[in-house]
């Protein structure tokens, strides 16, 4: 990865290395694609879980939860880790920084929580229901639906943070 060399700023402080424009565009593209994919997978899982909850047909429930289990097992881990890693690369390799702006710090925290929650809690629960929908009780199905609703909402919040960029810089005081 080629980065711009460290250079002294006007105050004499050495600035951090930055991604070259080509690498920045590549990292940004990877980040947007993986993040959009992660949101799409969670939206799809939420839709499938709602359909599985609402249907009265055991056959439909079996197909729907089986599809949700497969989707979860194949895509959540790679998409979530790619979104987190590419976000870290962008934060460290661009002027945004990890802890210069509130929106970046908040998004990092939410993303880290979602990576852990998606891969250690929600994903396994959905895969377990998908493996044997008949054995999963109504409480399990409702719990999965609730967890997916929360995670999907938090993922949408991270998208809003990326586009709106609220709250300003960390540590910057208002001019008097």
Rosetta constraint file for C-alpha pairs under 8 A:
AtomPair CA 1 CA 19 HARMONIC 7.82 0.50
AtomPair CA 1 CA 23 HARMONIC 7.07 0.50
AtomPair CA 2 CA 19 HARMONIC 6.63 0.50
AtomPair CA 2 CA 20 HARMONIC 6.22 0.50
AtomPair CA 2 CA 23 HARMONIC 7.30 0.50
AtomPair CA 3 CA 17 HARMONIC 6.06 0.50
AtomPair CA 3 CA 18 HARMONIC 5.29 0.50
AtomPair CA 3 CA 19 HARMONIC 4.47 0.50
AtomPair CA 3 CA 20 HARMONIC 5.14 0.50
AtomPair CA 3 CA 93 HARMONIC 7.95 0.50
AtomPair CA 4 CA 17 HARMONIC 5.67 0.50
AtomPair CA 4 CA 18 HARMONIC 5.23 0.50
AtomPair CA 4 CA 19 HARMONIC 6.18 0.50
AtomPair CA 4 CA 20 HARMONIC 5.92 0.50
AtomPair CA 5 CA 17 HARMONIC 5.75 0.50
AtomPair CA 5 CA 18 HARMONIC 7.48 0.50
AtomPair CA 6 CA 14 HARMONIC 6.37 0.50
AtomPair CA 6 CA 15 HARMONIC 5.69 0.50
AtomPair CA 6 CA 16 HARMONIC 5.77 0.50
AtomPair CA 6 CA 17 HARMONIC 5.06 0.50
AtomPair CA 6 CA 18 HARMONIC 7.92 0.50
AtomPair CA 7 CA 14 HARMONIC 5.49 0.50
AtomPair CA 7 CA 15 HARMONIC 5.70 0.50
AtomPair CA 7 CA 16 HARMONIC 7.84 0.50
AtomPair CA 8 CA 12 HARMONIC 5.12 0.50
AtomPair CA 8 CA 13 HARMONIC 5.32 0.50
AtomPair CA 8 CA 14 HARMONIC 4.28 0.50
AtomPair CA 8 CA 15 HARMONIC 6.04 0.50
AtomPair CA 9 CA 13 HARMONIC 5.50 0.50
AtomPair CA 9 CA 14 HARMONIC 6.10 0.50
AtomPair CA 9 CA 15 HARMONIC 6.40 0.50
AtomPair CA 16 CA 93 HARMONIC 7.90 0.50
AtomPair CA 17 CA 93 HARMONIC 6.48 0.50
AtomPair CA 18 CA 92 HARMONIC 7.63 0.50
AtomPair CA 18 CA 93 HARMONIC 4.45 0.50
AtomPair CA 18 CA 94 HARMONIC 5.40 0.50
AtomPair CA 18 CA 95 HARMONIC 7.53 0.50
AtomPair CA 19 CA 23 HARMONIC 5.80 0.50
AtomPair CA 19 CA 24 HARMONIC 5.44 0.50
AtomPair CA 19 CA 93 HARMONIC 4.94 0.50
AtomPair CA 19 CA 94 HARMONIC 6.39 0.50
AtomPair CA 20 CA 24 HARMONIC 6.01 0.50
AtomPair CA 21 CA 25 HARMONIC 6.14 0.50
AtomPair CA 22 CA 26 HARMONIC 6.24 0.50
AtomPair CA 23 CA 27 HARMONIC 6.02 0.50
AtomPair CA 24 CA 28 HARMONIC 5.97 0.50
AtomPair CA 24 CA 90 HARMONIC 6.96 0.50
AtomPair CA 24 CA 93 HARMONIC 7.64 0.50
AtomPair CA 24 CA 94 HARMONIC 7.73 0.50
AtomPair CA 25 CA 29 HARMONIC 6.01 0.50
AtomPair CA 26 CA 30 HARMONIC 6.20 0.50
AtomPair CA 27 CA 31 HARMONIC 6.03 0.50
AtomPair CA 27 CA 86 HARMONIC 5.86 0.50
AtomPair CA 27 CA 89 HARMONIC 7.16 0.50
AtomPair CA 27 CA 90 HARMONIC 6.53 0.50
AtomPair CA 28 CA 32 HARMONIC 6.08 0.50
AtomPair CA 28 CA 86 HARMONIC 7.33 0.50
AtomPair CA 28 CA 90 HARMONIC 6.94 0.50
AtomPair CA 29 CA 33 HARMONIC 6.06 0.50
AtomPair CA 30 CA 34 HARMONIC 5.99 0.50
AtomPair CA 30 CA 82 HARMONIC 7.71 0.50
AtomPair CA 30 CA 83 HARMONIC 7.63 0.50
AtomPair CA 30 CA 86 HARMONIC 6.67 0.50
AtomPair CA 31 CA 35 HARMONIC 5.87 0.50
AtomPair CA 31 CA 82 HARMONIC 7.13 0.50
AtomPair CA 31 CA 83 HARMONIC 5.23 0.50
AtomPair CA 31 CA 86 HARMONIC 5.19 0.50
AtomPair CA 31 CA 87 HARMONIC 6.18 0.50
AtomPair CA 32 CA 36 HARMONIC 5.89 0.50
AtomPair CA 32 CA 83 HARMONIC 7.74 0.50
AtomPair CA 33 CA 37 HARMONIC 6.00 0.50
AtomPair CA 34 CA 38 HARMONIC 6.06 0.50
AtomPair CA 34 CA 79 HARMONIC 5.18 0.50
AtomPair CA 34 CA 80 HARMONIC 7.26 0.50
AtomPair CA 34 CA 82 HARMONIC 6.18 0.50
AtomPair CA 34 CA 83 HARMONIC 5.24 0.50
AtomPair CA 35 CA 39 HARMONIC 6.23 0.50
AtomPair CA 35 CA 79 HARMONIC 6.98 0.50
AtomPair CA 35 CA 80 HARMONIC 7.35 0.50
AtomPair CA 35 CA 83 HARMONIC 5.31 0.50
AtomPair CA 36 CA 40 HARMONIC 6.03 0.50
AtomPair CA 37 CA 41 HARMONIC 6.04 0.50
AtomPair CA 37 CA 79 HARMONIC 6.65 0.50
AtomPair CA 38 CA 42 HARMONIC 6.23 0.50
AtomPair CA 38 CA 75 HARMONIC 7.80 0.50
AtomPair CA 38 CA 76 HARMONIC 6.63 0.50
AtomPair CA 38 CA 79 HARMONIC 5.56 0.50
AtomPair CA 38 CA 80 HARMONIC 6.28 0.50
AtomPair CA 39 CA 43 HARMONIC 6.07 0.50
AtomPair CA 39 CA 152 HARMONIC 6.79 0.50
AtomPair CA 39 CA 155 HARMONIC 6.22 0.50
AtomPair CA 39 CA 156 HARMONIC 7.28 0.50
AtomPair CA 40 CA 44 HARMONIC 6.04 0.50
AtomPair CA 41 CA 45 HARMONIC 6.04 0.50
AtomPair CA 41 CA 71 HARMONIC 7.33 0.50
AtomPair CA 41 CA 72 HARMONIC 7.61 0.50
AtomPair CA 41 CA 75 HARMONIC 7.32 0.50
AtomPair CA 41 CA 76 HARMONIC 7.23 0.50
AtomPair CA 42 CA 46 HARMONIC 5.99 0.50
AtomPair CA 42 CA 148 HARMONIC 6.83 0.50
AtomPair CA 42 CA 151 HARMONIC 7.56 0.50
AtomPair CA 42 CA 152 HARMONIC 5.81 0.50
AtomPair CA 43 CA 47 HARMONIC 6.18 0.50
AtomPair CA 43 CA 152 HARMONIC 6.44 0.50
AtomPair CA 44 CA 48 HARMONIC 6.13 0.50
AtomPair CA 44 CA 68 HARMONIC 7.94 0.50
AtomPair CA 45 CA 49 HARMONIC 5.95 0.50
AtomPair CA 45 CA 68 HARMONIC 5.59 0.50
AtomPair CA 45 CA 71 HARMONIC 7.60 0.50
AtomPair CA 45 CA 72 HARMONIC 7.51 0.50
AtomPair CA 45 CA 148 HARMONIC 7.27 0.50
AtomPair CA 46 CA 50 HARMONIC 6.08 0.50
AtomPair CA 46 CA 145 HARMONIC 6.41 0.50
AtomPair CA 46 CA 148 HARMONIC 5.61 0.50
AtomPair CA 46 CA 149 HARMONIC 6.49 0.50
AtomPair CA 46 CA 152 HARMONIC 7.75 0.50
AtomPair CA 47 CA 51 HARMONIC 6.18 0.50
AtomPair CA 48 CA 52 HARMONIC 6.05 0.50
AtomPair CA 48 CA 64 HARMONIC 5.80 0.50
AtomPair CA 48 CA 65 HARMONIC 6.87 0.50
AtomPair CA 48 CA 67 HARMONIC 7.89 0.50
AtomPair CA 48 CA 68 HARMONIC 6.27 0.50
AtomPair CA 49 CA 53 HARMONIC 6.05 0.50
AtomPair CA 49 CA 64 HARMONIC 7.46 0.50
AtomPair CA 49 CA 65 HARMONIC 6.86 0.50
AtomPair CA 49 CA 68 HARMONIC 7.36 0.50
AtomPair CA 49 CA 141 HARMONIC 7.35 0.50
AtomPair CA 49 CA 144 HARMONIC 7.31 0.50
AtomPair CA 49 CA 145 HARMONIC 5.66 0.50
AtomPair CA 50 CA 54 HARMONIC 6.06 0.50
AtomPair CA 50 CA 145 HARMONIC 6.49 0.50
AtomPair CA 51 CA 55 HARMONIC 5.93 0.50
AtomPair CA 51 CA 61 HARMONIC 7.67 0.50
AtomPair CA 51 CA 64 HARMONIC 7.25 0.50
AtomPair CA 52 CA 60 HARMONIC 7.23 0.50
AtomPair CA 52 CA 61 HARMONIC 4.76 0.50
AtomPair CA 52 CA 62 HARMONIC 7.97 0.50
AtomPair CA 52 CA 64 HARMONIC 5.93 0.50
AtomPair CA 52 CA 65 HARMONIC 6.46 0.50
AtomPair CA 52 CA 141 HARMONIC 7.94 0.50
AtomPair CA 53 CA 61 HARMONIC 7.66 0.50
AtomPair CA 53 CA 138 HARMONIC 7.73 0.50
AtomPair CA 53 CA 141 HARMONIC 6.46 0.50
AtomPair CA 53 CA 142 HARMONIC 7.05 0.50
AtomPair CA 53 CA 145 HARMONIC 7.98 0.50
AtomPair CA 55 CA 60 HARMONIC 7.01 0.50
AtomPair CA 55 CA 61 HARMONIC 6.57 0.50
AtomPair CA 56 CA 61 HARMONIC 7.83 0.50
AtomPair CA 57 CA 61 HARMONIC 6.18 0.50
AtomPair CA 58 CA 62 HARMONIC 6.10 0.50
AtomPair CA 58 CA 134 HARMONIC 7.58 0.50
AtomPair CA 59 CA 63 HARMONIC 6.40 0.50
AtomPair CA 60 CA 64 HARMONIC 6.00 0.50
AtomPair CA 61 CA 65 HARMONIC 5.95 0.50
AtomPair CA 61 CA 133 HARMONIC 6.89 0.50
AtomPair CA 62 CA 66 HARMONIC 5.88 0.50
AtomPair CA 62 CA 130 HARMONIC 7.20 0.50
AtomPair CA 62 CA 132 HARMONIC 7.71 0.50
AtomPair CA 62 CA 133 HARMONIC 5.59 0.50
AtomPair CA 62 CA 134 HARMONIC 7.44 0.50
AtomPair CA 63 CA 67 HARMONIC 6.13 0.50
AtomPair CA 64 CA 68 HARMONIC 6.25 0.50
AtomPair CA 64 CA 130 HARMONIC 7.91 0.50
AtomPair CA 65 CA 69 HARMONIC 6.02 0.50
AtomPair CA 65 CA 126 HARMONIC 7.52 0.50
AtomPair CA 65 CA 129 HARMONIC 6.44 0.50
AtomPair CA 65 CA 130 HARMONIC 4.36 0.50
AtomPair CA 65 CA 131 HARMONIC 7.85 0.50
AtomPair CA 65 CA 133 HARMONIC 6.50 0.50
AtomPair CA 66 CA 70 HARMONIC 6.28 0.50
AtomPair CA 66 CA 127 HARMONIC 7.80 0.50
AtomPair CA 66 CA 129 HARMONIC 7.80 0.50
AtomPair CA 66 CA 130 HARMONIC 4.18 0.50
AtomPair CA 66 CA 131 HARMONIC 6.37 0.50
AtomPair CA 66 CA 133 HARMONIC 7.75 0.50
AtomPair CA 67 CA 71 HARMONIC 6.07 0.50
AtomPair CA 67 CA 130 HARMONIC 7.17 0.50
AtomPair CA 68 CA 72 HARMONIC 6.00 0.50
AtomPair CA 68 CA 126 HARMONIC 6.72 0.50
AtomPair CA 68 CA 127 HARMONIC 7.27 0.50
AtomPair CA 68 CA 130 HARMONIC 6.47 0.50
AtomPair CA 69 CA 73 HARMONIC 6.06 0.50
AtomPair CA 69 CA 123 HARMONIC 7.74 0.50
AtomPair CA 69 CA 126 HARMONIC 5.41 0.50
AtomPair CA 69 CA 127 HARMONIC 4.03 0.50
AtomPair CA 69 CA 128 HARMONIC 7.31 0.50
AtomPair CA 69 CA 129 HARMONIC 7.23 0.50
AtomPair CA 69 CA 130 HARMONIC 4.64 0.50
AtomPair CA 69 CA 131 HARMONIC 7.04 0.50
AtomPair CA 70 CA 74 HARMONIC 6.11 0.50
AtomPair CA 70 CA 127 HARMONIC 7.07 0.50
AtomPair CA 70 CA 130 HARMONIC 7.65 0.50
AtomPair CA 71 CA 75 HARMONIC 5.99 0.50
AtomPair CA 71 CA 76 HARMONIC 7.72 0.50
AtomPair CA 72 CA 76 HARMONIC 5.46 0.50
AtomPair CA 72 CA 123 HARMONIC 5.64 0.50
AtomPair CA 72 CA 126 HARMONIC 7.07 0.50
AtomPair CA 72 CA 127 HARMONIC 6.79 0.50
AtomPair CA 73 CA 77 HARMONIC 7.60 0.50
AtomPair CA 73 CA 123 HARMONIC 6.89 0.50
AtomPair CA 73 CA 127 HARMONIC 6.81 0.50
AtomPair CA 74 CA 78 HARMONIC 7.90 0.50
AtomPair CA 75 CA 79 HARMONIC 5.96 0.50
AtomPair CA 76 CA 80 HARMONIC 5.80 0.50
AtomPair CA 76 CA 118 HARMONIC 7.01 0.50
AtomPair CA 76 CA 119 HARMONIC 6.94 0.50
AtomPair CA 76 CA 123 HARMONIC 7.32 0.50
AtomPair CA 77 CA 81 HARMONIC 6.08 0.50
AtomPair CA 77 CA 115 HARMONIC 7.82 0.50
AtomPair CA 77 CA 118 HARMONIC 7.89 0.50
AtomPair CA 77 CA 119 HARMONIC 6.16 0.50
AtomPair CA 78 CA 82 HARMONIC 5.94 0.50
AtomPair CA 79 CA 83 HARMONIC 6.04 0.50
AtomPair CA 80 CA 84 HARMONIC 6.21 0.50
AtomPair CA 80 CA 114 HARMONIC 7.98 0.50
AtomPair CA 80 CA 115 HARMONIC 5.65 0.50
AtomPair CA 81 CA 85 HARMONIC 5.99 0.50
AtomPair CA 81 CA 115 HARMONIC 6.87 0.50
AtomPair CA 82 CA 86 HARMONIC 5.89 0.50
AtomPair CA 83 CA 87 HARMONIC 5.95 0.50
AtomPair CA 84 CA 88 HARMONIC 6.23 0.50
AtomPair CA 84 CA 108 HARMONIC 7.75 0.50
AtomPair CA 84 CA 111 HARMONIC 6.57 0.50
AtomPair CA 84 CA 112 HARMONIC 7.13 0.50
AtomPair CA 84 CA 115 HARMONIC 7.77 0.50
AtomPair CA 85 CA 89 HARMONIC 6.24 0.50
AtomPair CA 86 CA 90 HARMONIC 6.14 0.50
AtomPair CA 87 CA 91 HARMONIC 6.08 0.50
AtomPair CA 87 CA 108 HARMONIC 7.86 0.50
AtomPair CA 88 CA 92 HARMONIC 6.04 0.50
AtomPair CA 88 CA 98 HARMONIC 7.52 0.50
AtomPair CA 88 CA 108 HARMONIC 7.99 0.50
AtomPair CA 89 CA 93 HARMONIC 5.74 0.50
AtomPair CA 90 CA 94 HARMONIC 5.75 0.50
AtomPair CA 90 CA 96 HARMONIC 7.97 0.50
AtomPair CA 90 CA 97 HARMONIC 7.96 0.50
AtomPair CA 91 CA 95 HARMONIC 7.42 0.50
AtomPair CA 91 CA 96 HARMONIC 5.65 0.50
AtomPair CA 91 CA 97 HARMONIC 4.53 0.50
AtomPair CA 91 CA 98 HARMONIC 5.18 0.50
AtomPair CA 91 CA 104 HARMONIC 7.61 0.50
AtomPair CA 92 CA 96 HARMONIC 7.67 0.50
AtomPair CA 92 CA 97 HARMONIC 5.26 0.50
AtomPair CA 92 CA 98 HARMONIC 6.28 0.50
AtomPair CA 93 CA 97 HARMONIC 7.37 0.50
AtomPair CA 96 CA 100 HARMONIC 6.40 0.50
AtomPair CA 96 CA 101 HARMONIC 6.82 0.50
AtomPair CA 96 CA 104 HARMONIC 7.51 0.50
AtomPair CA 97 CA 101 HARMONIC 7.38 0.50
AtomPair CA 97 CA 104 HARMONIC 7.66 0.50
AtomPair CA 98 CA 104 HARMONIC 6.17 0.50
AtomPair CA 98 CA 105 HARMONIC 5.99 0.50
AtomPair CA 98 CA 108 HARMONIC 7.91 0.50
AtomPair CA 99 CA 104 HARMONIC 6.82 0.50
AtomPair CA 99 CA 105 HARMONIC 5.47 0.50
AtomPair CA 99 CA 170 HARMONIC 6.89 0.50
AtomPair CA 100 CA 104 HARMONIC 7.63 0.50
AtomPair CA 100 CA 105 HARMONIC 7.80 0.50
AtomPair CA 100 CA 169 HARMONIC 5.63 0.50
AtomPair CA 100 CA 170 HARMONIC 5.25 0.50
AtomPair CA 100 CA 171 HARMONIC 7.79 0.50
AtomPair CA 101 CA 105 HARMONIC 6.53 0.50
AtomPair CA 101 CA 167 HARMONIC 7.61 0.50
AtomPair CA 101 CA 168 HARMONIC 5.91 0.50
AtomPair CA 101 CA 169 HARMONIC 4.18 0.50
AtomPair CA 101 CA 170 HARMONIC 5.15 0.50
AtomPair CA 102 CA 106 HARMONIC 6.00 0.50
AtomPair CA 102 CA 166 HARMONIC 7.41 0.50
AtomPair CA 102 CA 167 HARMONIC 5.90 0.50
AtomPair CA 102 CA 168 HARMONIC 6.30 0.50
AtomPair CA 102 CA 169 HARMONIC 6.00 0.50
AtomPair CA 102 CA 170 HARMONIC 5.77 0.50
AtomPair CA 103 CA 107 HARMONIC 5.91 0.50
AtomPair CA 103 CA 161 HARMONIC 5.78 0.50
AtomPair CA 103 CA 162 HARMONIC 7.30 0.50
AtomPair CA 103 CA 165 HARMONIC 5.60 0.50
AtomPair CA 103 CA 166 HARMONIC 6.00 0.50
AtomPair CA 103 CA 167 HARMONIC 6.67 0.50
AtomPair CA 103 CA 168 HARMONIC 7.65 0.50
AtomPair CA 104 CA 108 HARMONIC 6.04 0.50
AtomPair CA 104 CA 161 HARMONIC 7.83 0.50
AtomPair CA 104 CA 162 HARMONIC 7.83 0.50
AtomPair CA 105 CA 109 HARMONIC 6.27 0.50
AtomPair CA 106 CA 110 HARMONIC 6.17 0.50
AtomPair CA 107 CA 111 HARMONIC 5.90 0.50
AtomPair CA 107 CA 158 HARMONIC 5.58 0.50
AtomPair CA 107 CA 161 HARMONIC 6.80 0.50
AtomPair CA 107 CA 162 HARMONIC 7.87 0.50
AtomPair CA 108 CA 112 HARMONIC 6.08 0.50
AtomPair CA 109 CA 113 HARMONIC 6.26 0.50
AtomPair CA 110 CA 114 HARMONIC 6.08 0.50
AtomPair CA 110 CA 154 HARMONIC 7.27 0.50
AtomPair CA 110 CA 158 HARMONIC 7.26 0.50
AtomPair CA 111 CA 115 HARMONIC 6.05 0.50
AtomPair CA 111 CA 155 HARMONIC 7.82 0.50
AtomPair CA 111 CA 158 HARMONIC 7.56 0.50
AtomPair CA 112 CA 116 HARMONIC 6.36 0.50
AtomPair CA 113 CA 117 HARMONIC 5.97 0.50
AtomPair CA 114 CA 118 HARMONIC 5.54 0.50
AtomPair CA 114 CA 151 HARMONIC 6.83 0.50
AtomPair CA 114 CA 154 HARMONIC 7.96 0.50
AtomPair CA 114 CA 155 HARMONIC 7.88 0.50
AtomPair CA 115 CA 119 HARMONIC 6.05 0.50
AtomPair CA 116 CA 120 HARMONIC 5.71 0.50
AtomPair CA 116 CA 121 HARMONIC 7.63 0.50
AtomPair CA 117 CA 121 HARMONIC 5.17 0.50
AtomPair CA 117 CA 122 HARMONIC 6.17 0.50
AtomPair CA 118 CA 122 HARMONIC 4.92 0.50
AtomPair CA 118 CA 123 HARMONIC 5.50 0.50
AtomPair CA 118 CA 151 HARMONIC 7.76 0.50
AtomPair CA 119 CA 123 HARMONIC 5.32 0.50
AtomPair CA 119 CA 124 HARMONIC 7.06 0.50
AtomPair CA 120 CA 124 HARMONIC 6.46 0.50
AtomPair CA 121 CA 125 HARMONIC 6.17 0.50
AtomPair CA 122 CA 126 HARMONIC 6.13 0.50
AtomPair CA 122 CA 144 HARMONIC 6.91 0.50
AtomPair CA 122 CA 147 HARMONIC 6.68 0.50
AtomPair CA 122 CA 148 HARMONIC 7.11 0.50
AtomPair CA 123 CA 127 HARMONIC 6.11 0.50
AtomPair CA 124 CA 128 HARMONIC 6.02 0.50
AtomPair CA 125 CA 129 HARMONIC 6.28 0.50
AtomPair CA 125 CA 144 HARMONIC 6.80 0.50
AtomPair CA 126 CA 130 HARMONIC 6.00 0.50
AtomPair CA 126 CA 144 HARMONIC 6.60 0.50
AtomPair CA 127 CA 131 HARMONIC 6.00 0.50
AtomPair CA 128 CA 132 HARMONIC 6.58 0.50
AtomPair CA 129 CA 133 HARMONIC 4.97 0.50
AtomPair CA 129 CA 135 HARMONIC 7.71 0.50
AtomPair CA 129 CA 136 HARMONIC 5.65 0.50
AtomPair CA 129 CA 140 HARMONIC 7.75 0.50
AtomPair CA 129 CA 141 HARMONIC 7.37 0.50
AtomPair CA 132 CA 136 HARMONIC 6.65 0.50
AtomPair CA 136 CA 140 HARMONIC 5.86 0.50
AtomPair CA 136 CA 141 HARMONIC 6.72 0.50
AtomPair CA 137 CA 141 HARMONIC 6.42 0.50
AtomPair CA 138 CA 142 HARMONIC 6.02 0.50
AtomPair CA 139 CA 143 HARMONIC 5.93 0.50
AtomPair CA 140 CA 144 HARMONIC 6.17 0.50
AtomPair CA 141 CA 145 HARMONIC 6.22 0.50
AtomPair CA 142 CA 146 HARMONIC 6.13 0.50
AtomPair CA 143 CA 147 HARMONIC 6.15 0.50
AtomPair CA 144 CA 148 HARMONIC 6.08 0.50
AtomPair CA 145 CA 149 HARMONIC 6.13 0.50
AtomPair CA 146 CA 150 HARMONIC 6.33 0.50
AtomPair CA 147 CA 151 HARMONIC 6.18 0.50
AtomPair CA 148 CA 152 HARMONIC 5.89 0.50
AtomPair CA 149 CA 153 HARMONIC 6.15 0.50
AtomPair CA 150 CA 154 HARMONIC 6.22 0.50
AtomPair CA 151 CA 155 HARMONIC 6.10 0.50
AtomPair CA 152 CA 156 HARMONIC 6.23 0.50
AtomPair CA 153 CA 157 HARMONIC 6.24 0.50
AtomPair CA 154 CA 158 HARMONIC 6.38 0.50
AtomPair CA 155 CA 159 HARMONIC 6.50 0.50
AtomPair CA 156 CA 160 HARMONIC 6.34 0.50
AtomPair CA 157 CA 161 HARMONIC 6.17 0.50
AtomPair CA 158 CA 162 HARMONIC 6.26 0.50
AtomPair CA 159 CA 163 HARMONIC 6.40 0.50
AtomPair CA 160 CA 164 HARMONIC 5.75 0.50
AtomPair CA 160 CA 165 HARMONIC 7.69 0.50
AtomPair CA 161 CA 165 HARMONIC 5.16 0.50
AtomPair CA 161 CA 166 HARMONIC 6.70 0.50
